[in-house]
Amino acid sequence: MLEEIEFGRLGKLNLSVQEPEELESHGTLQGYDKTFDRINTRTERPLEIIDRAWYNQTTSDDPIIAQLAQKDAAQVFATDAILAVLMCTTRSVNSWDIILERRGNQLFLDKRDSGPFDYVTVHENASDPPADSDDPNNVNSASSLSLEATYITRNFSSQAIDPKSKSFTPNPNPFYSEDEPSPVASCLYRYRKFDLSIGEEDKLDLVVRTEVDAYQGKKSSLVTVKALNEFDPRASGGGKALDWRKYLDTQKGAIVASEMKNNSAKLARWAVQSVLAGAETMKMG
């Protein structure tokens, strides 16, 4: 242990930066299906299994970042998921770590494969969060809920795409291969450069790979799509949540407030990722 930093100190940190510079955009983006905005418990739509290719490559495995690093586009490189966890550290409860690798005068922030960055947490901030279990049939264990939440979020973001919308492809998806059996999911990778310099002598640029899931209206109106998932509120770790089917139509505010309390870290990360990507709207289902 080199140094410990108290959360109180982190909460006081602040740095104003200018609007980022967009370096490149890759991937295919489709339109958001607005009919999802009008769904309620009486007009529900079952979650569909959408056969789409998803990618969650770390910073050092990104070929576009490798090209930008070779051009000396910045001194620090990361992904929006990694930065969001760093920026929301004070809300974190579960453990995580980041791999820092220095190459010359450049620094790369990476995640570990199949680590915390690859899965969505559930009720991480509840007063009595779900506990892990050695029983593989325990559907309400922390790991089982996390796998389920990740699965739901990925499929919901694809289900909320309007199949009749036009596709927008500025550049090919850098991770997609023609050998891939599944079509690629709607996703636009925006490589954005933030100037973090605090003086002319200390130049510090940060390149971030950000992601958006869809567009609505004009193609310039970008959207991120996320999903919250309910589990048995009577189970351990339920966080005294309301029964969604019973109260979702009449007490949406109370349900959202409960989710914000029990999933503070997750929601904050989603919001930060949307801001980093320059998305105007975040849709939650």
Steps between C-alpha positions, in 0.01 A plus 500: 500500500658827386234742617143510627266780392192580705168532321463848647802620304375343178162668535661844502696449178381703203640580156323706235577389146403627159278313257687193371630457148352210306784315330320206337168315497460131423217249501138490385223699665126452460197695620331463838147354498284772659217256570703381800434836664129414527526149643331428834396189694190460281692524171812315611744344255686186601875529484626352173825316442671707231776322313756779468877518527617701803852614577654617823867530415740661741702809408818326390308258273334781304658537153376859461656604831822328389502714185429818696774417748745449214410848373559646851141619517510508881692403810224295668262244345194333655143383441186666629423202728837527674482877538142483631604264778788732593277808497235328714745347748329657801182306420670163456447219748620198305870447439666577167845575366656662195817402316728797425765451234752765404648486151754776455317823581155344460276338761236233424216421741382140459253259658536131571311252280179373664555745785258745669498731198335234283191453718221716636455503877162464674414681825867570566407795722214338692530493878493120479631419149462156341764257623688249291421133536666167426163369386489524117118482514470812716358748249516786752871476577712803412674326210178352355324837515801669339503254209126542455520880507779505242303264275184713535677829428667371186186344356277792595726752327470295179126444541445876535640558150253588224555232230364736235748779581789583272844382600778752542855367450774767492772232515491120545485348845866451601427172681262333255624217282330355192535160665266613778175298469282771655430848364659783693293683763408865455792684656705803409849531644598865536869563564513835678794703625475701821755766587583456870793740500519736797772711342670559168816324617328185628319368193261216583250363248269207563350286221191302596307240304135572574187317389145597404222251423264684267384831358159662507360760267803646331814288497673764715266420794681207658351261755631245748263219599517322837276266697419457868391157616267401780548195716301365794476799741447254786832328432819590682641818347161618372561844649132544596416560134138531392327235292548632147198333343275639774635855522685580176209680335394699806823559694778524244676768705515282808640208302763720333595648838543150641719398205709814535560415865576131451696542174666837549836390360354331192272789406777754554733304272235480230445875522874574484544271200217681321659838573842383383345372176317826437159330505205733544270236653527188713203264472434256783260209473 
